[in-house]
């Protein structure tokens, strides 16, 4: 069965055309959001892997100032900004005279706030996908109702209810319903997939932050980067685990 979309468009009433335009704008907005989120996620994951490889040696040896400097060289990466904030907060509080436990607690709070900010940034535009997935079928249904009303008007005007009289109006009504479903179904599927990717990314950030706090609380390195020989052997394992969490962001 062939559907001549151009012919359908030409025979659509103004109200039904508005419905089709609204659905098209929703679809365009969804495509824009998806492309933007994919660029952000894949770019951030790639940068996170490179950053983890560079920062691991500095963290293993307790050279926190060097780790902060490395993080500062990586622009537009959530992991680098996240860990840099944690290290800056901890080092700053220790140098201000706080004990390590107090500094670690303040660092944890700072990372929680930063994590919330990153989460909001990662989920920017996701409400467009969710809203489109939930409303597009109803917008299409509205087009169907309007199309059926047009069919009834044709019946009233012609005094005949034959299929030849109302067939065109019914066709355009059903096509608009189908268009609404075509817009909605991919939006829901992509929303669920992107939500899973974002959740995994956020989980990797939280794990990296948690392991950083554990390291800062337990290792023997001062914020100046001086290494305690007693802890030099055991310190590499936590850093390796944190680097693995960073790599998991990809």
C-alpha positions as CSV (number, residue, x, y, z in Angstrom):
1,X,0.0,0.0,0.0
2,X,1.5,3.3,-1.1
3,X,0.8,6.5,0.8
4,X,1.3,9.8,-1.1
5,X,2.5,12.1,1.7
6,X,2.5,15.1,-0.5
7,X,-1.1,14.6,-1.5
8,X,-2.1,13.9,2.1
9,X,-0.5,17.1,3.2
10,X,-2.3,19.1,0.5
11,X,-5.7,17.7,1.6
12,X,-5.1,18.2,5.3
13,X,-6.9,20.9,7.1
14,X,-5.1,23.7,8.9
15,X,-5.6,22.3,12.3
16,X,-4.2,18.9,11.3
17,X,-1.2,20.5,9.6
18,X,-0.5,22.3,12.9
19,X,-0.5,18.9,14.7
20,X,2.0,17.5,12.1
21,X,4.2,20.5,12.5
22,X,4.2,20.1,16.3
23,X,5.2,16.5,16.0
24,X,8.0,17.4,13.5
25,X,9.3,20.0,15.9
26,X,9.3,17.4,18.7
27,X,11.2,14.9,16.6
28,X,13.7,17.6,15.6
29,X,14.2,18.5,19.3
30,X,14.8,14.9,20.2
31,X,17.4,14.4,17.4
32,X,19.2,17.5,18.6
33,X,19.3,16.3,22.2
34,X,20.4,12.8,21.3
35,X,23.3,14.1,19.2
36,X,24.4,16.5,21.9
37,X,24.2,13.9,24.7
38,X,26.2,11.4,22.6
39,X,28.9,13.9,21.9
40,X,29.2,14.8,25.5
41,X,29.2,11.2,26.8
42,X,31.7,9.7,24.3
43,X,34.0,12.8,24.4
44,X,34.0,12.8,28.2
45,X,34.6,9.0,28.3
46,X,37.6,9.3,25.9
47,X,39.1,12.1,27.9
48,X,38.5,10.3,31.2
49,X,40.6,7.3,30.0
50,X,43.4,9.5,28.9
51,X,43.3,11.5,32.1
52,X,43.3,8.3,34.3
53,X,46.4,7.1,32.6
54,X,48.2,10.4,33.2
55,X,47.2,11.0,36.7
56,X,47.7,7.5,38.1
57,X,51.5,7.8,38.7
58,X,51.1,11.1,40.6
59,X,48.4,9.6,42.8
60,X,50.4,6.5,43.5
61,X,53.2,8.6,44.8
62,X,51.1,11.0,46.7
63,X,52.1,14.0,44.5
64,X,48.7,15.7,44.8
65,X,49.9,19.1,43.5
66,X,51.1,17.4,40.4
67,X,47.8,15.5,40.0
68,X,45.9,18.8,40.3
69,X,48.1,20.3,37.6
70,X,47.5,17.4,35.3
71,X,43.7,17.8,35.9
72,X,44.0,21.4,35.1
73,X,45.4,20.6,31.7
74,X,42.4,18.5,30.8
75,X,39.6,20.8,29.6
76,X,35.9,19.9,29.4
77,X,36.2,16.6,31.3
78,X,34.0,15.7,34.2
79,X,36.4,13.3,35.9
80,X,39.3,15.7,35.8
81,X,37.1,18.5,37.3
82,X,35.6,16.2,39.8
83,X,38.9,14.8,41.2
84,X,40.7,18.2,40.9
85,X,38.1,19.7,43.2
86,X,38.5,16.9,45.7
87,X,42.3,17.2,45.7
88,X,42.2,21.0,46.0
89,X,39.7,20.9,48.8
90,X,41.7,18.3,50.8
91,X,45.1,19.9,50.2
92,X,43.7,23.3,51.1
93,X,42.1,22.2,54.3
94,X,45.2,20.3,55.5
95,X,47.4,23.2,54.8
96,X,44.9,25.4,56.6
97,X,45.5,23.3,59.7
98,X,42.6,20.8,59.6
99,X,43.3,17.2,60.5
100,X,43.0,14.6,57.7
101,X,39.7,13.3,58.9
102,X,38.1,16.7,59.0
103,X,39.7,17.6,55.6
104,X,38.4,14.3,54.1
105,X,34.9,15.0,55.4
106,X,34.8,18.5,53.8
107,X,36.2,17.0,50.6
108,X,33.4,14.4,50.6
109,X,30.8,17.2,50.9
110,X,32.4,19.2,48.1
111,X,32.4,16.1,45.8
112,X,28.7,15.4,46.6
113,X,27.8,19.0,45.5
114,X,30.0,18.6,42.4
115,X,28.5,15.3,41.6
116,X,25.0,16.8,41.7
117,X,26.1,19.6,39.4
118,X,27.6,17.1,36.9
119,X,24.4,15.0,37.0
120,X,22.3,18.0,36.1
121,X,24.6,18.8,33.3
122,X,24.6,15.2,32.0
123,X,20.8,15.0,32.1
124,X,20.3,18.3,30.3
125,X,17.7,17.9,27.6
126,X,16.6,14.4,28.7
127,X,13.3,15.8,29.7
128,X,12.7,16.7,26.1
129,X,13.0,13.0,25.2
130,X,10.8,11.9,28.1
131,X,8.1,14.5,27.3
132,X,8.1,13.6,23.6
133,X,7.8,9.9,24.4
134,X,4.8,10.5,26.6
135,X,3.0,13.2,24.7
136,X,3.6,12.5,21.0
137,X,1.0,9.7,20.8
138,X,-1.6,12.0,22.3
139,X,-0.6,14.8,19.9
140,X,-1.1,12.3,17.1
141,X,-4.4,11.3,18.6
142,X,-5.5,14.9,18.5
143,X,-4.7,15.0,14.8
144,X,-6.9,11.9,14.4
145,X,-9.8,13.5,16.2
146,X,-9.5,16.6,14.1
147,X,-9.3,14.5,10.9
148,X,-12.5,12.6,11.9
149,X,-14.3,15.9,12.6
150,X,-13.3,16.9,9.0
151,X,-14.8,13.6,7.8
152,X,-18.1,14.4,9.6
153,X,-18.2,17.8,8.1
154,X,-17.8,16.3,4.6
155,X,-20.7,13.9,5.4
156,X,-22.9,16.8,6.5
157,X,-22.0,18.8,3.5
158,X,-22.5,16.1,0.9
159,X,-25.4,14.3,2.5
160,X,-23.7,11.0,1.8
161,X,-21.6,8.8,4.0
162,X,-19.9,6.8,1.3
163,X,-16.2,5.8,1.6
164,X,-15.4,8.0,-1.3
165,X,-16.6,11.0,0.6
166,X,-14.8,10.5,3.9
167,X,-11.9,8.2,2.8
168,X,-9.4,11.0,2.4
169,X,-10.2,12.6,5.8
170,X,-10.0,9.2,7.6
171,X,-6.7,8.4,5.9
172,X,-5.1,11.7,7.0
173,X,-6.4,11.1,10.5
174,X,-4.8,7.6,10.8
175,X,-1.6,8.8,9.2
176,X,-1.2,11.5,11.9
177,X,-1.8,8.9,14.6
178,X,0.9,6.7,13.1
179,X,3.3,9.7,12.8
180,X,2.8,10.4,16.5
181,X,3.8,6.8,17.3
182,X,6.8,7.0,15.0
183,X,8.0,10.0,16.9
184,X,7.2,8.6,20.4
185,X,8.6,5.1,20.2
186,X,12.2,5.9,19.3
187,X,12.1,8.7,21.8
188,X,11.3,6.3,24.6
189,X,13.8,3.7,23.5
190,X,16.7,6.3,23.2
191,X,15.7,7.9,26.5
192,X,16.0,4.6,28.3
193,X,19.3,3.8,26.6
194,X,20.8,7.2,27.3
195,X,19.6,7.1,30.9
196,X,21.5,3.9,31.4
197,X,24.7,5.3,29.9
198,X,24.4,8.4,32.0
199,X,23.7,6.3,35.1
200,X,26.8,4.2,34.5
201,X,28.9,7.3,33.9
202,X,27.7,8.9,37.2
203,X,28.4,5.6,39.0
204,X,32.0,5.7,37.7
205,X,32.4,9.2,39.0
206,X,31.0,8.4,42.4
207,X,33.3,5.3,42.7
208,X,36.3,7.4,41.7
209,X,35.4,10.0,44.3
210,X,34.8,7.4,47.0
211,X,38.1,5.7,46.4
212,X,39.9,9.1,46.4
213,X,38.4,9.9,49.8
214,X,39.5,6.5,51.1
215,X,43.0,7.1,49.8
216,X,43.3,10.5,51.3
217,X,42.1,9.3,54.7
218,X,44.5,6.3,54.9
219,X,47.7,7.0,52.9
220,X,50.8,8.4,54.4
221,X,51.4,11.2,51.9
222,X,51.2,14.8,52.9
223,X,49.7,17.4,50.6
224,X,53.2,18.6,49.7
225,X,53.9,15.4,47.9
226,X,56.4,14.0,50.5
227,X,56.3,10.3,50.5
228,X,56.3,8.2,53.6
229,X,58.5,5.2,52.9
230,X,56.5,3.1,55.2
231,X,53.4,3.5,52.9
232,X,55.1,3.7,49.5
233,X,54.5,0.0,48.8
234,X,50.8,-0.2,49.9
235,X,49.7,3.0,48.3
236,X,49.7,1.9,44.7
237,X,46.8,-0.5,45.0
238,X,44.1,2.1,45.9
239,X,45.3,4.3,43.1
240,X,45.1,1.5,40.6
241,X,41.6,0.8,41.7
242,X,40.7,4.5,41.3
243,X,42.2,4.5,37.8
244,X,40.1,1.4,36.9
245,X,37.0,3.3,38.1
246,X,38.0,6.2,35.9
247,X,38.4,3.9,32.9
248,X,35.0,2.4,33.6
249,X,33.4,5.8,32.7
250,X,34.0,4.8,29.1
